[in-house]
């Protein structure tokens, strides 16, 4: 438990900054909707008829004249990308930073097994993701009430929940990678998050690349799909659960056998 609390304290500044930044951008995105709603009808028609661009971002399925359509793409992308980067940063540095910062010897000299080190670090990541998403949900609710928008509570909940699941998946994958490297790996984590985002965009362009949605967690966080159908695509969600478990398992397996520098 001491290690768990230490990890939270160690990452508190990063958590505060990322949470504040994502919540602020999301809040602004919601607050400006009333000023933009008058032009949203024309914008919606324009975006839905932009061919490949519309398909790539799911704009062909949404009506920007309605709040949920606007929130699904504009606010959804803000939360999706911001949350993905934060999750990747948490996961990729969790284990590797001990060797990078020369604290591994001090940590492992304590009466705590490597398995417990991995477990408490993983729990600290999940806790930080939970804090981020609870804050985001609160800001979203306050913003929607403040502007008096007509929002579908069920679809809104799925948009936020699928984003949280996506963050857990990315953090678990990068957490597994973290056990194999000896440095911070910031570029690896951020590059992976961005790469998964673009895989989903590419998969939207043609049915021949639809299989990429099984790899990218952005496949089941697609705002257009959730707003249009009320639920994320479960067939894309299940592989994400498998990758999450695989990433966590890889971290336990490797760290117990790793020659710590």
BALOBA-1460 file (C-alpha; in Angstrom, 3 decimals):
// residues 261
<rec num="1" residu="x" x="0.000" y="0.000" z="0.000"/>
<rec num="2" residu="x" x="2.911" y="2.331" z="0.736"/>
<rec num="3" residu="x" x="4.211" y="1.826" z="-2.802"/>
<rec num="4" residu="x" x="0.729" y="2.488" z="-4.201"/>
<rec num="5" residu="x" x="0.437" y="5.792" z="-2.331"/>
<rec num="6" residu="x" x="4.013" y="6.706" z="-3.264"/>
<rec num="7" residu="x" x="3.205" y="6.211" z="-6.946"/>
<rec num="8" residu="x" x="0.154" y="8.444" z="-6.685"/>
<rec num="9" residu="x" x="2.186" y="11.117" z="-4.917"/>
<rec num="10" residu="x" x="4.987" y="10.788" z="-7.447"/>
<rec num="11" residu="x" x="2.619" y="11.338" z="-10.370"/>
<rec num="12" residu="x" x="0.311" y="13.908" z="-8.768"/>
<rec num="13" residu="x" x="1.596" y="16.894" z="-10.745"/>
<rec num="14" residu="x" x="1.264" y="15.062" z="-14.055"/>
<rec num="15" residu="x" x="-2.226" y="13.878" z="-13.092"/>
<rec num="16" residu="x" x="-3.344" y="17.372" z="-12.099"/>
<rec num="17" residu="x" x="-1.957" y="18.978" z="-15.263"/>
<rec num="18" residu="x" x="-3.422" y="16.404" z="-17.658"/>
<rec num="19" residu="x" x="-6.771" y="16.300" z="-15.882"/>
<rec num="20" residu="x" x="-7.011" y="20.092" z="-15.828"/>
<rec num="21" residu="x" x="-5.992" y="20.420" z="-19.488"/>
<rec num="22" residu="x" x="-8.385" y="17.760" z="-20.813"/>
<rec num="23" residu="x" x="-11.262" y="18.953" z="-18.604"/>
<rec num="24" residu="x" x="-10.704" y="22.558" z="-19.635"/>
<rec num="25" residu="x" x="-10.673" y="21.780" z="-23.362"/>
<rec num="26" residu="x" x="-13.734" y="19.567" z="-23.010"/>
<rec num="27" residu="x" x="-15.540" y="22.234" z="-20.988"/>
<rec num="28" residu="x" x="-14.770" y="24.904" z="-23.571"/>
<rec num="29" residu="x" x="-15.920" y="22.555" z="-26.345"/>
<rec num="30" residu="x" x="-19.294" y="22.169" z="-24.610"/>
<rec num="31" residu="x" x="-19.733" y="25.821" z="-23.596"/>
<rec num="32" residu="x" x="-19.212" y="27.187" z="-27.120"/>
<rec num="33" residu="x" x="-21.887" y="24.906" z="-28.589"/>
<rec num="34" residu="x" x="-24.804" y="27.396" z="-28.191"/>
<rec num="35" residu="x" x="-22.865" y="30.038" z="-30.132"/>
<rec num="36" residu="x" x="-22.121" y="27.573" z="-32.902"/>
<rec num="37" residu="x" x="-25.462" y="25.768" z="-33.037"/>
<rec num="38" residu="x" x="-27.032" y="28.313" z="-35.391"/>
<rec num="39" residu="x" x="-24.466" y="27.446" z="-38.061"/>
<rec num="40" residu="x" x="-24.350" y="23.729" z="-37.273"/>
<rec num="41" residu="x" x="-27.025" y="22.776" z="-39.803"/>
<rec num="42" residu="x" x="-24.987" y="24.042" z="-42.754"/>
<rec num="43" residu="x" x="-21.762" y="22.679" z="-41.261"/>
<rec num="44" residu="x" x="-23.348" y="19.251" z="-40.790"/>
<rec num="45" residu="x" x="-24.411" y="19.098" z="-44.455"/>
<rec num="46" residu="x" x="-20.964" y="20.193" z="-45.557"/>
<rec num="47" residu="x" x="-19.068" y="17.703" z="-43.378"/>
<rec num="48" residu="x" x="-21.340" y="14.789" z="-44.250"/>
<rec num="49" residu="x" x="-20.608" y="15.299" z="-47.964"/>
<rec num="50" residu="x" x="-16.823" y="15.542" z="-47.847"/>
<rec num="51" residu="x" x="-16.264" y="11.990" z="-49.051"/>
<rec num="52" residu="x" x="-13.255" y="10.219" z="-47.555"/>
<rec num="53" residu="x" x="-12.733" y="12.950" z="-44.951"/>
<rec num="54" residu="x" x="-16.263" y="12.467" z="-43.625"/>
<rec num="55" residu="x" x="-15.822" y="8.696" z="-43.555"/>
<rec num="56" residu="x" x="-12.469" y="8.936" z="-41.751"/>
<rec num="57" residu="x" x="-13.922" y="10.827" z="-38.799"/>
<rec num="58" residu="x" x="-17.410" y="9.301" z="-38.811"/>
<rec num="59" residu="x" x="-19.029" y="12.608" z="-39.735"/>
<rec num="60" residu="x" x="-21.296" y="10.964" z="-42.285"/>
<rec num="61" residu="x" x="-23.255" y="9.321" z="-39.444"/>
<rec num="62" residu="x" x="-23.854" y="12.435" z="-37.347"/>
<rec num="63" residu="x" x="-26.017" y="15.514" z="-37.332"/>
<rec num="64" residu="x" x="-23.966" y="18.458" z="-36.105"/>
<rec num="65" residu="x" x="-27.161" y="20.409" z="-35.627"/>
<rec num="66" residu="x" x="-27.847" y="18.253" z="-32.573"/>
<rec num="67" residu="x" x="-25.740" y="18.429" z="-29.428"/>
<rec num="68" residu="x" x="-24.988" y="14.703" z="-29.327"/>
<rec num="69" residu="x" x="-23.669" y="14.754" z="-32.883"/>
<rec num="70" residu="x" x="-21.460" y="17.713" z="-32.059"/>
<rec num="71" residu="x" x="-20.272" y="16.162" z="-28.794"/>
<rec num="72" residu="x" x="-19.584" y="12.792" z="-30.392"/>
<rec num="73" residu="x" x="-16.985" y="14.168" z="-32.804"/>
<rec num="74" residu="x" x="-15.647" y="17.468" z="-31.465"/>
<rec num="75" residu="x" x="-15.584" y="16.687" z="-27.759"/>
<rec num="76" residu="x" x="-15.063" y="12.971" z="-28.328"/>
<rec num="77" residu="x" x="-11.820" y="13.561" z="-30.220"/>
<rec num="78" residu="x" x="-10.567" y="15.935" z="-27.527"/>
<rec num="79" residu="x" x="-11.161" y="13.362" z="-24.802"/>
<rec num="80" residu="x" x="-10.023" y="10.451" z="-26.962"/>
<rec num="81" residu="x" x="-6.645" y="11.832" z="-27.971"/>
<rec num="82" residu="x" x="-5.937" y="13.582" z="-24.675"/>
<rec num="83" residu="x" x="-6.869" y="10.510" z="-22.664"/>
<rec num="84" residu="x" x="-4.849" y="8.216" z="-24.930"/>
<rec num="85" residu="x" x="-1.701" y="10.308" z="-24.550"/>
<rec num="86" residu="x" x="-2.115" y="10.476" z="-20.780"/>
<rec num="87" residu="x" x="-2.652" y="6.708" z="-20.524"/>
<rec num="88" residu="x" x="0.356" y="5.988" z="-22.742"/>
<rec num="89" residu="x" x="2.530" y="8.296" z="-20.638"/>
<rec num="90" residu="x" x="1.454" y="6.555" z="-17.430"/>
<rec num="91" residu="x" x="1.998" y="3.056" z="-18.736"/>
<rec num="92" residu="x" x="5.293" y="3.466" z="-20.577"/>
<rec num="93" residu="x" x="7.080" y="5.093" z="-17.633"/>
<rec num="94" residu="x" x="5.654" y="3.011" z="-14.780"/>
<rec num="95" residu="x" x="8.351" y="0.328" z="-14.596"/>
<rec num="96" residu="x" x="11.141" y="1.672" z="-16.782"/>
<rec num="97" residu="x" x="11.510" y="4.880" z="-14.761"/>
<rec num="98" residu="x" x="12.934" y="2.925" z="-11.824"/>
<rec num="99" residu="x" x="15.997" y="2.049" z="-13.898"/>
<rec num="100" residu="x" x="16.055" y="5.401" z="-15.645"/>
<rec num="101" residu="x" x="16.053" y="7.287" z="-12.350"/>
<rec num="102" residu="x" x="18.413" y="4.788" z="-10.640"/>
<rec num="103" residu="x" x="15.822" y="3.963" z="-7.974"/>
<rec num="104" residu="x" x="15.314" y="0.279" z="-8.827"/>
<rec num="105" residu="x" x="17.999" y="-0.963" z="-6.415"/>
<rec num="106" residu="x" x="16.524" y="1.030" z="-3.536"/>
<rec num="107" residu="x" x="12.990" y="-0.119" z="-4.339"/>
<rec num="108" residu="x" x="13.812" y="-3.817" z="-4.674"/>
<rec num="109" residu="x" x="15.944" y="-3.864" z="-1.526"/>
<rec num="110" residu="x" x="12.736" y="-3.504" z="0.487"/>
<rec num="111" residu="x" x="10.791" y="-6.560" z="1.674"/>
<rec num="112" residu="x" x="8.417" y="-6.488" z="-1.285"/>
<rec num="113" residu="x" x="8.253" y="-8.952" z="-4.149"/>
<rec num="114" residu="x" x="8.554" y="-7.877" z="-7.763"/>
<rec num="115" residu="x" x="5.038" y="-9.145" z="-8.347"/>
<rec num="116" residu="x" x="3.704" y="-6.747" z="-5.712"/>
<rec num="117" residu="x" x="5.726" y="-3.900" z="-7.248"/>
<rec num="118" residu="x" x="4.050" y="-4.530" z="-10.603"/>
<rec num="119" residu="x" x="0.627" y="-4.944" z="-8.981"/>
<rec num="120" residu="x" x="0.754" y="-1.684" z="-7.013"/>
<rec num="121" residu="x" x="2.090" y="0.258" z="-9.971"/>
<rec num="122" residu="x" x="-0.706" y="-1.118" z="-12.145"/>
<rec num="123" residu="x" x="-3.302" y="-0.217" z="-9.501"/>
<rec num="124" residu="x" x="-1.908" y="3.311" z="-9.298"/>
<rec num="125" residu="x" x="-2.308" y="3.678" z="-13.081"/>
<rec num="126" residu="x" x="-5.914" y="2.490" z="-12.948"/>
<rec num="127" residu="x" x="-6.634" y="4.862" z="-10.053"/>
<rec num="128" residu="x" x="-5.244" y="7.856" z="-11.947"/>
<rec num="129" residu="x" x="-7.295" y="6.961" z="-15.019"/>
<rec num="130" residu="x" x="-10.359" y="6.691" z="-12.790"/>
<rec num="131" residu="x" x="-9.687" y="10.126" z="-11.271"/>
<rec num="132" residu="x" x="-9.238" y="11.665" z="-14.720"/>
<rec num="133" residu="x" x="-12.475" y="10.207" z="-16.056"/>
<rec num="134" residu="x" x="-14.533" y="11.024" z="-12.968"/>
<rec num="135" residu="x" x="-13.394" y="14.629" z="-13.303"/>
<rec num="136" residu="x" x="-14.161" y="14.653" z="-17.021"/>
<rec num="137" residu="x" x="-17.624" y="13.195" z="-16.385"/>
<rec num="138" residu="x" x="-18.316" y="15.856" z="-13.755"/>
<rec num="139" residu="x" x="-17.183" y="18.657" z="-16.081"/>
<rec num="140" residu="x" x="-19.337" y="17.212" z="-18.876"/>
<rec num="141" residu="x" x="-22.435" y="17.075" z="-16.669"/>
<rec num="142" residu="x" x="-21.897" y="20.624" z="-15.415"/>
<rec num="143" residu="x" x="-21.293" y="21.886" z="-18.945"/>
<rec num="144" residu="x" x="-24.396" y="20.214" z="-20.365"/>
<rec num="145" residu="x" x="-26.557" y="21.579" z="-17.541"/>
<rec num="146" residu="x" x="-25.024" y="25.043" z="-17.896"/>
<rec num="147" residu="x" x="-25.949" y="25.378" z="-21.580"/>
<rec num="148" residu="x" x="-29.227" y="23.480" z="-21.228"/>
<rec num="149" residu="x" x="-28.391" y="21.065" z="-24.030"/>
<rec num="150" residu="x" x="-30.577" y="18.083" z="-24.853"/>
<rec num="151" residu="x" x="-28.244" y="15.158" z="-24.243"/>
<rec num="152" residu="x" x="-29.005" y="11.447" z="-24.333"/>
<rec num="153" residu="x" x="-27.749" y="10.198" z="-20.955"/>
<rec num="154" residu="x" x="-27.232" y="6.641" z="-22.177"/>
<rec num="155" residu="x" x="-25.196" y="7.595" z="-25.230"/>
<rec num="156" residu="x" x="-23.236" y="10.159" z="-23.211"/>
<rec num="157" residu="x" x="-22.405" y="7.498" z="-20.614"/>
<rec num="158" residu="x" x="-21.197" y="5.095" z="-23.308"/>
<rec num="159" residu="x" x="-19.039" y="7.776" z="-24.919"/>
<rec num="160" residu="x" x="-17.328" y="8.481" z="-21.594"/>
<rec num="161" residu="x" x="-17.122" y="4.833" z="-20.534"/>
<rec num="162" residu="x" x="-15.672" y="3.622" z="-23.832"/>
<rec num="163" residu="x" x="-13.038" y="6.355" z="-23.617"/>
<rec num="164" residu="x" x="-12.080" y="5.180" z="-20.122"/>
<rec num="165" residu="x" x="-11.836" y="1.564" z="-21.339"/>
<rec num="166" residu="x" x="-9.663" y="2.717" z="-24.229"/>
<rec num="167" residu="x" x="-7.321" y="4.499" z="-21.802"/>
<rec num="168" residu="x" x="-7.051" y="1.356" z="-19.687"/>
<rec num="169" residu="x" x="-6.186" y="-0.685" z="-22.778"/>
<rec num="170" residu="x" x="-3.481" y="1.709" z="-23.960"/>
<rec num="171" residu="x" x="-2.020" y="2.013" z="-20.456"/>
<rec num="172" residu="x" x="-1.931" y="-1.792" z="-20.109"/>
<rec num="173" residu="x" x="-0.181" y="-2.266" z="-23.466"/>
<rec num="174" residu="x" x="2.421" y="0.400" z="-22.715"/>
<rec num="175" residu="x" x="2.769" y="-0.944" z="-19.166"/>
<rec num="176" residu="x" x="3.730" y="-4.306" z="-20.649"/>
<rec num="177" residu="x" x="6.248" y="-2.601" z="-22.945"/>
<rec num="178" residu="x" x="7.628" y="-0.693" z="-19.952"/>
<rec num="179" residu="x" x="8.808" y="-3.945" z="-18.378"/>
<rec num="180" residu="x" x="11.013" y="-4.655" z="-21.400"/>
<rec num="181" residu="x" x="12.816" y="-1.310" z="-21.664"/>
<rec num="182" residu="x" x="15.318" y="0.465" z="-19.413"/>
<rec num="183" residu="x" x="14.531" y="4.076" z="-20.208"/>
<rec num="184" residu="x" x="11.415" y="6.235" z="-20.069"/>
<rec num="185" residu="x" x="10.240" y="5.357" z="-23.569"/>
<rec num="186" residu="x" x="8.149" y="8.520" z="-23.913"/>
<rec num="187" residu="x" x="8.428" y="8.492" z="-27.704"/>
<rec num="188" residu="x" x="7.329" y="4.838" z="-27.797"/>
<rec num="189" residu="x" x="4.233" y="5.506" z="-25.710"/>
<rec num="190" residu="x" x="3.149" y="8.648" z="-27.530"/>
<rec num="191" residu="x" x="3.943" y="7.119" z="-30.905"/>
<rec num="192" residu="x" x="1.862" y="4.058" z="-30.091"/>
<rec num="193" residu="x" x="-1.135" y="6.154" z="-29.028"/>
<rec num="194" residu="x" x="-0.943" y="8.271" z="-32.175"/>
<rec num="195" residu="x" x="-0.406" y="5.222" z="-34.366"/>
<rec num="196" residu="x" x="-3.513" y="3.497" z="-32.982"/>
<rec num="197" residu="x" x="-5.526" y="6.673" z="-33.613"/>
<rec num="198" residu="x" x="-4.472" y="6.795" z="-37.258"/>
<rec num="199" residu="x" x="-5.146" y="3.081" z="-37.708"/>
<rec num="200" residu="x" x="-8.785" y="3.783" z="-36.910"/>
<rec num="201" residu="x" x="-8.884" y="6.714" z="-39.340"/>
<rec num="202" residu="x" x="-7.413" y="4.564" z="-42.109"/>
<rec num="203" residu="x" x="-9.861" y="1.741" z="-41.346"/>
<rec num="204" residu="x" x="-12.775" y="4.162" z="-41.843"/>
<rec num="205" residu="x" x="-11.659" y="4.973" z="-45.374"/>
<rec num="206" residu="x" x="-12.313" y="1.560" z="-46.891"/>
<rec num="207" residu="x" x="-14.039" y="-1.675" z="-45.917"/>
<rec num="208" residu="x" x="-10.923" y="-3.586" z="-46.991"/>
<rec num="209" residu="x" x="-9.082" y="-2.206" z="-43.945"/>
<rec num="210" residu="x" x="-11.944" y="-2.688" z="-41.524"/>
<rec num="211" residu="x" x="-9.902" y="-5.365" z="-39.715"/>
<rec num="212" residu="x" x="-7.698" y="-2.593" z="-38.287"/>
<rec num="213" residu="x" x="-10.555" y="-1.692" z="-35.942"/>
<rec num="214" residu="x" x="-9.886" y="-4.958" z="-34.123"/>
<rec num="215" residu="x" x="-6.395" y="-3.635" z="-33.307"/>
<rec num="216" residu="x" x="-7.141" y="0.010" z="-32.539"/>
<rec num="217" residu="x" x="-9.080" y="0.853" z="-29.360"/>
<rec num="218" residu="x" x="-10.381" y="3.910" z="-31.177"/>
<rec num="219" residu="x" x="-12.540" y="1.468" z="-33.148"/>
<rec num="220" residu="x" x="-14.923" y="1.029" z="-30.217"/>
<rec num="221" residu="x" x="-14.733" y="4.650" z="-29.065"/>
<rec num="222" residu="x" x="-15.963" y="5.950" z="-32.427"/>
<rec num="223" residu="x" x="-18.326" y="8.796" z="-31.526"/>
<rec num="224" residu="x" x="-20.277" y="8.463" z="-34.755"/>
<rec num="225" residu="x" x="-21.003" y="4.784" z="-34.108"/>
<rec num="226" residu="x" x="-22.020" y="5.304" z="-30.472"/>
<rec num="227" residu="x" x="-24.235" y="8.329" z="-31.148"/>
<rec num="228" residu="x" x="-25.883" y="6.664" z="-34.135"/>
<rec num="229" residu="x" x="-26.498" y="3.259" z="-32.531"/>
<rec num="230" residu="x" x="-26.377" y="3.923" z="-28.795"/>
<rec num="231" residu="x" x="-23.612" y="1.404" z="-28.117"/>
<rec num="232" residu="x" x="-19.970" y="0.833" z="-29.070"/>
<rec num="233" residu="x" x="-19.134" y="-2.038" z="-31.395"/>
<rec num="234" residu="x" x="-18.743" y="-5.012" z="-29.031"/>
<rec num="235" residu="x" x="-16.867" y="-7.000" z="-31.682"/>
<rec num="236" residu="x" x="-14.098" y="-4.391" z="-31.534"/>
<rec num="237" residu="x" x="-14.259" y="-4.094" z="-27.745"/>
<rec num="238" residu="x" x="-13.559" y="-7.770" z="-27.011"/>
<rec num="239" residu="x" x="-10.110" y="-7.811" z="-28.705"/>
<rec num="240" residu="x" x="-9.319" y="-4.685" z="-26.677"/>
<rec num="241" residu="x" x="-10.053" y="-6.555" z="-23.458"/>
<rec num="242" residu="x" x="-7.761" y="-9.364" z="-24.618"/>
<rec num="243" residu="x" x="-4.941" y="-6.910" z="-25.416"/>
<rec num="244" residu="x" x="-5.412" y="-5.265" z="-22.009"/>
<rec num="245" residu="x" x="-5.001" y="-8.579" z="-20.201"/>
<rec num="246" residu="x" x="-2.053" y="-9.526" z="-22.421"/>
<rec num="247" residu="x" x="-0.262" y="-6.256" z="-21.690"/>
<rec num="248" residu="x" x="-0.703" y="-6.631" z="-17.926"/>
<rec num="249" residu="x" x="0.338" y="-10.303" z="-18.039"/>
<rec num="250" residu="x" x="3.458" y="-9.436" z="-20.055"/>
<rec num="251" residu="x" x="4.473" y="-6.889" z="-17.409"/>
<rec num="252" residu="x" x="4.190" y="-9.447" z="-14.590"/>
<rec num="253" residu="x" x="5.985" y="-12.136" z="-16.570"/>
<rec num="254" residu="x" x="8.909" y="-9.999" z="-17.729"/>
<rec num="255" residu="x" x="9.508" y="-7.957" z="-14.578"/>
<rec num="256" residu="x" x="9.806" y="-11.075" z="-12.393"/>
<rec num="257" residu="x" x="12.541" y="-12.385" z="-14.700"/>
<rec num="258" residu="x" x="14.230" y="-9.129" z="-15.651"/>
<rec num="259" residu="x" x="17.851" y="-8.397" z="-14.828"/>
<rec num="260" residu="x" x="17.435" y="-5.000" z="-13.205"/>
<rec num="261" residu="x" x="20.205" y="-2.545" z="-14.026"/>
